[in-house]
């Protein structure tokens, strides 16, 4: 999104790989969404439709 990769918190290896590839990142808390088996893709659909 706007040249930034949104990364859920709790995935340090994924975060490092994305940053090492040269991308800017923003780590987002997703603990509440995980409680109902959701993730960033679910949240993006909700945001786009909401």
N, C-alpha and C positions, 0 to 999 in steps of 0.2 A: 504494500500500500504506500504510494508516494515514495518509492525507492527505499522502503524500510520493510524488513521481514519481521512479522509478528511471531514471537516464539513463546509457547507456554512455559511457565516456570517449572522447574524440576527436571529439566532435560539438558544438563550441562554439556554432554558430549555433542548433542545436536546443535546447541548454541555455539559451541566452539567451532564446529565444522562449518556452520553458516558464516560466522565471522571470519574464519580463515579463508573462506572463498571470496571475501571482500565485500560482503553485504553489511549494511547497517542493520542493527537489530533493536527491537524493543521487547523486553520480557514482560509478559502479562500474567497476572494471577488468574488461575483457572480452577482453583480448588472447589469453589461452589458449583461450577459447571460439571466438574468430575463427579460430584455426588449423584448426579442424575445421568451419568454416562455420557456427558457432553464434552465437547472440545472446541477449539477455535473455529473449525469448519461449521459446527452447529451454531456457534455464536455469530458468525459472519452471516449466515442465512437469516438468523433472527434479526440482526441489525439491518440487513438489506431490505427485509420485508416489513420491519417494524416502523 
